[in-house]
Amino acid sequence: MTGLGVLVTEPWADFGLVDSGGGRKLERHGRFRFIRPEPQAMWAPASPDWRADGEFVGGSDEEGGGRWQLNSNVPDRWAMQRPTPAGPVAFWASNTPFRHLGYFPDMGAQWDWLQAAIRPGDRVLNMFGYTGVGSLVAARAGAQVTHVDASKKSVAAARENAALSGLAEAPIRWIVDDALKFLRREVRRGSRYHGLIFDPPKYGRGPDGEVWQLERDLPELVDLARQLLADDARVCVLTVYAIRLSALALQPLLEQALGPRGGRIEVGDMGVREEARGLILPTAIFARWSAL
Ligand SMILES: C[S@@+](CC[C@H](N)C(=O)[O-])C[C@H]1O[C@@H](n2cnc3c(N)ncnc32)[C@H](O)[C@@H]1O
């Protein structure tokens, strides 16, 4: 069965898309408000004057340069929380050079869906795990988590977030490795997982310079995922950012690999609800399989 959907992350106490328009967005990240470029916000903003503690200026796209102009009251980092049905997860936010804030708020709805599907003791792999909020959401639900990212810095930040969340002792394996290299090895070892989370970049490099190129490598990643899912697996989630790709293109990829398992395949857009008018700002696309 296949559905085409829109997955919307609603604002929460520590995060909100306050307003958007004119190619920019105004967001709350904890007690600070920041303006970031947002090419898809082609409409007019709800309000002409945006009070903010900082703005990311310049830079043509995700990788294209630019820098933060921050007021003096903005610290190097500040703690934030995301509530989950199994309890809150905490993480450090900061103004990173790539215009990010150290976490991806629009993953909120995906994290909730994932947490609802996994069971205590499940083995969950969070690939391209970055600062680990997804790993902590799974650990909060009692999963045994394997967190993999190519960046030593990101994995270190993820471990700090686990400590901040009181999950330093949770069963989480922290691994710095190249995605495809790790997955191929896991298949050779006969490893099996109940849940798989993939949030690859458009382009990336492994610790030894291995090149990840999404359109070229996604088919192999999905095929390796097929081989790593346990017979009683529950979920497999793929999210994709910042690329000229329709969610419909992900559907046959997942259908071919996971369709024979039965269950449900959903693809669609992800977005964030704007607080000013309730409109949805699109942020990424997703494809996911669940056994239900
Ligand atoms: C979009 S971010 C992931 C965001 C994360 N899922 C989250 O919700 O916080 C992409 C991540 O992929 C990692 N990465 C890039 N190339 C990689 C590779 N070849 N193997 C493993 N990780 C890679 C980057 O270090 C970055 O942390």
The ligand as a Tripos MOL2 file, in Angstrom:
@<TRIPOS>MOLECULE
LIG
   27    29     1     0     0
SMALL
NO_CHARGES

@<TRIPOS>ATOM
      1 C1         21.9030   16.1480    7.1030 C.3       1 LIG1
      2 S1         23.1170   15.6720    8.2460 S.3       1 LIG1
      3 C2         22.2620   14.5500    9.1790 C.3       1 LIG1
      4 C3         21.3130   15.1780   10.1560 C.3       1 LIG1
      5 C4         20.8250   14.1930   11.2420 C.3       1 LIG1
      6 N1         20.1590   13.0830   10.7100 N.3       1 LIG1
      7 C5         19.9340   14.8830   12.2310 C.2       1 LIG1
      8 O1         18.7020   14.7250   12.1830 O.co2     1 LIG1
      9 O2         20.4400   15.5710   13.1040 O.co2     1 LIG1
     10 C6         24.2120   14.7010    7.2890 C.3       1 LIG1
     11 C7         25.3270   14.0440    8.0820 C.3       1 LIG1
     12 O3         25.9810   13.1420    7.1940 O.3       1 LIG1
     13 C8         27.3400   13.0380    7.5820 C.3       1 LIG1
     14 N2         28.0750   12.4550    6.4490 N.ar      1 LIG1
     15 C9         28.4490   13.0630    5.3120 C.ar      1 LIG1
     16 N3         29.0680   12.1760    4.4880 N.ar      1 LIG1
     17 C10        29.0790   10.9810    5.1360 C.ar      1 LIG1
     18 C11        29.5630    9.6700    4.8170 C.ar      1 LIG1
     19 N4         30.1830    9.4220    3.6620 N.pl3     1 LIG1
     20 N5         29.3780    8.6800    5.7080 N.ar      1 LIG1
     21 C12        28.7640    8.9190    6.9030 C.ar      1 LIG1
     22 N6         28.2800   10.1450    7.2790 N.ar      1 LIG1
     23 C13        28.4350   11.1510    6.3950 C.ar      1 LIG1
     24 C14        27.7200   14.4660    7.9250 C.3       1 LIG1
     25 O4         28.8360   14.4680    8.8130 O.3       1 LIG1
     26 C15        26.4180   14.9990    8.5970 C.3       1 LIG1
     27 O5         26.5050   14.8650   10.0160 O.3       1 LIG1
@<TRIPOS>BOND
     1     1     2 1
     2     2     3 1
     3     2    10 1
     4     3     4 1
     5     4     5 1
     6     5     6 1
     7     5     7 1
     8     7     8 2
     9     7     9 1
    10    10    11 1
    11    11    12 1
    12    11    26 1
    13    12    13 1
    14    13    14 1
    15    13    24 1
    16    14    15 ar
    17    14    23 ar
    18    15    16 ar
    19    16    17 ar
    20    17    18 ar
    21    17    23 ar
    22    18    19 1
    23    18    20 ar
    24    20    21 ar
    25    21    22 ar
    26    22    23 ar
    27    24    25 1
    28    24    26 1
    29    26    27 1
@<TRIPOS>SUBSTRUCTURE
     1 LIG1         1 GROUP 0 **** ****
